[in-house]
Amino acid sequence: MDTEDTLRVGAPHRELLDQVLDKWSLSVLNELCERPCRFNELRRAIPAVTQKSLTATLRRLERNGVIEREVVSTRPVAVRYGITPLGKSLRQPVDALLAWASEHLPAIERARDTFDTRDEAAD
């Protein structure tokens, strides 16, 4: 990304943003911001996510240092996930994006309606 008026999103930035801001990652981060959770707690909190998708999401977030995985020595052994300080630092930029979306959603919906109406008329 460039510091001037031009916006350049390079491959490393795009890959990272794809990995930490996708649909399931945002849901997982939202849950883990509240408290550490075990895998099944996350599955119950995010009912639409499949076990495979949740596993892949947790691994990506852990690989990027955004969450941490802790093995809890209980019987049976349990795994608990928590957000790291790096993960907590995502809160402000994500909140800024959500505020932008909330502010501009009516204009975006109007643009979509205009586009869809124009597209239907062309068919």
C-alpha positions as CSV (number, residue, x, y, z in Angstrom):
1,M,0.0,0.0,0.0
2,D,1.3,3.4,-0.9
3,T,1.3,6.3,1.6
4,E,0.4,8.9,-1.1
5,D,-3.0,9.3,-2.7
6,T,-2.6,6.2,-4.8
7,L,-3.8,2.9,-3.4
8,R,-1.6,-0.1,-4.2
9,V,-2.6,-3.4,-2.7
10,G,0.2,-5.8,-3.3
11,A,0.0,-9.6,-3.3
12,P,1.2,-9.9,0.4
13,H,-1.4,-7.4,1.6
14,R,-4.2,-8.9,-0.5
15,E,-3.4,-12.4,0.8
16,L,-3.3,-11.3,4.4
17,L,-6.6,-9.3,4.1
18,D,-8.2,-12.3,2.4
19,Q,-7.1,-14.5,5.3
20,V,-8.1,-12.3,8.2
21,L,-11.2,-10.5,6.9
22,D,-13.2,-13.2,5.2
23,K,-16.7,-14.1,6.4
24,W,-15.8,-16.8,8.9
25,S,-12.7,-15.1,10.3
26,L,-14.7,-12.0,11.2
27,S,-17.2,-14.2,13.0
28,V,-14.5,-16.1,14.9
29,L,-12.7,-12.9,15.8
30,N,-16.0,-11.4,17.0
31,E,-16.6,-14.3,19.3
32,L,-13.0,-14.5,20.6
33,C,-12.9,-10.7,21.4
34,E,-15.5,-11.5,24.1
35,R,-13.6,-14.5,25.7
36,P,-11.5,-17.6,24.8
37,C,-13.6,-20.4,23.4
38,R,-13.3,-24.1,22.7
39,F,-13.9,-25.4,19.2
40,N,-17.5,-26.6,19.8
41,E,-18.4,-23.3,21.6
42,L,-17.4,-21.5,18.4
43,R,-19.4,-24.0,16.3
44,R,-22.5,-23.3,18.4
45,A,-21.9,-19.5,18.3
46,I,-21.5,-19.6,14.5
47,P,-24.1,-22.2,13.4
48,A,-23.7,-21.7,9.7
49,V,-20.0,-22.6,9.6
50,T,-19.1,-26.2,8.8
51,Q,-16.5,-28.1,10.9
52,K,-14.1,-28.1,7.9
53,S,-14.4,-24.3,7.3
54,L,-14.0,-23.5,11.0
55,T,-10.9,-25.7,11.3
56,A,-9.4,-24.0,8.2
57,T,-10.3,-20.6,9.5
58,L,-8.8,-21.2,12.9
59,R,-5.6,-22.5,11.4
60,R,-5.2,-19.5,9.1
61,L,-5.8,-17.1,12.0
62,E,-3.3,-18.9,14.2
63,R,-0.7,-19.0,11.4
64,N,-1.1,-15.2,11.0
65,G,-0.6,-14.7,14.8
66,V,-4.1,-13.3,15.2
67,I,-5.3,-16.1,17.5
68,E,-3.6,-18.6,19.7
69,R,-4.4,-22.2,20.4
70,E,-4.0,-23.6,23.9
71,V,-4.1,-27.3,24.8
72,V,-5.9,-27.7,28.1
73,S,-4.9,-30.7,30.1
74,T,-8.3,-32.1,31.0
75,R,-9.8,-35.5,30.3
76,P,-10.4,-35.6,27.5
77,V,-7.8,-33.1,26.3
78,A,-9.4,-29.9,25.2
79,V,-8.3,-27.0,22.9
80,R,-9.1,-23.4,23.7
81,Y,-8.7,-20.5,21.3
82,G,-8.0,-16.9,22.3
83,I,-7.3,-13.7,20.5
84,T,-3.7,-12.4,20.7
85,P,-2.6,-8.8,21.2
86,L,-2.0,-8.6,17.4
87,G,-5.6,-9.9,16.8
88,K,-7.0,-7.3,19.2
89,S,-5.2,-4.6,17.2
90,L,-7.6,-5.5,14.3
91,R,-10.5,-4.2,16.2
92,Q,-10.1,-0.5,15.3
93,P,-9.7,-1.0,11.5
94,V,-12.5,-3.5,11.4
95,D,-14.8,-1.1,13.4
96,A,-13.8,1.7,10.9
97,L,-14.8,-0.5,7.9
98,L,-18.1,-1.4,9.6
99,A,-18.8,2.3,10.3
100,W,-18.0,3.2,6.7
101,A,-20.3,0.4,5.5
102,S,-23.1,1.5,7.8
103,E,-22.8,5.1,6.7
104,H,-22.7,4.3,3.0
105,L,-25.0,1.3,2.8
106,P,-28.1,3.3,1.6
107,A,-26.1,4.8,-1.3
108,I,-24.7,1.4,-2.1
109,E,-28.2,-0.2,-2.1
110,R,-29.4,2.6,-4.4
111,A,-26.5,1.9,-6.8
112,R,-27.2,-1.8,-6.7
113,D,-30.9,-1.2,-7.5
114,T,-29.9,1.1,-10.4
115,F,-27.5,-1.4,-11.8
116,D,-29.9,-4.3,-11.4
117,T,-32.7,-2.3,-13.1
118,R,-30.5,-1.3,-15.9
119,D,-29.1,-4.8,-16.3
120,E,-32.7,-6.3,-16.4
121,A,-33.8,-3.7,-19.0
122,A,-30.8,-4.7,-21.3
123,D,-31.9,-8.4,-21.2
